[in-house]
Amino acid sequence: MKRPAIGTAAIYAGALLLVLVCLFPFMWMLVSSLKELRELYTIPPSWIPKNPTLENYASVLWESNIPRYFLNSVVISVGSTVLAIILAVFASYGFARFRFRGKAAAQSFVLVGQLLPTAAIIVPLFITLRWLDLVNTYWGLILVYMIITLPLSVWMLTSYFRAIPPELEEAAIIDGASRVGVLFRITLPLSLPGLVAVAVYAFVTTWNEFIFALCFATDSSVKTLPIGLAEFTTEFNTDWGSVMAASMIMTVPVALLFLSMQRLFIGGLTAGATKG
């Protein structure tokens, strides 16, 4: 009886340690956002603010462009995520259900898009967007982010669609349903965890992306939150209090999104990994 008890205690201790390590950056960011500027530079650092203040949040919300950048990030992230899911659904269903020449090569070619380094594609993308007059526009960033999230989204959904028994679709087709009807009435409802996993992946990737936003959005009307964080750093100084407050504003929506969809997200990942 002692060995299982010791093993359980060790598992809980290890899990607690892992949780503390993962939460430490978030907690430090929260604590630092409530400190006065002079307290941020004290050595050794203070773990608890002596005079907690919301001045950093007031400065970020009322004296900076962060609210506008937040709106830009929401529009661009939601737009690119929705577009990537729509295209990924049809592409993944085709790979999972139909046989055609070059299928394996086509799937491999899709994945190649995910493996290309940023430095290799950023110049061609900029030239293309400039030719289409989409630099400094929502649609330009939405299309770019759709391109970088679509390959892995297709692979994730393909694995999930393959886990759904084809007999369910065949029975519906015998009853008179079309392929598109089967996709929307049977396959997609059964694939909800997989769709959530893809949506969370695409949204978080887009929300946190920095390099493409820095190159393709030079106007404040289009800049996103990661660019906004960099604007608190000047040549001679960094307003760390505002940086931490803005980082909290940027992190909370993603944390809430993941927590609200945690079960479906984990279910989608595990089902696609084990059954695909």
Beta strands, then each sheet from edge to edge (+ up, - down):
end
